[in-house]
Amino acid sequence: MILLRILAAFALISWLVCHVGLIIGLLRKRRWLHSALSIVLPAFAVHWGWSMRRRAIGWLISLSAYAAALTVLRLTD
């Protein structure tokens, strides 16, 4: 059980790192409005940052891992 909680925490941290990476990438491309809105509306970060495929795919995978870990934790508690 504790390992699953650690996995969920790791997945959340990796999602946050990927999200910040997408925001920084949008800032470097001079998309100021998109990067500011991505802070408030995280799902749009992937849409606007899809040209940075590795970051966007990492974002999707880490969010999926976090959701799966939370689902398993809910089912086992």
Steps between C-alpha positions, in 0.01 A plus 500: 500500500779741589674428172186592312482831686864565413424419136206742503719771651771436241246514218360829631847652527591385150174645366577833664852499354363424153239772538760758599712383207211559261439845644868590464496367144200718420677799651806436284280492190363842602148370562446710810122467516508123452761455770307718746174319431673163532562575866127535561375249241756216499326287236560766237876484560515173307290636218703818461830325558442204270784619275726400791395137468732345758388741769134459409519121493686501832224721641233257383681190625573644843143624542369158398733330749383734774133435421559124490683505834223701661238265361678194637545672837128576517408144410733346758409727794 
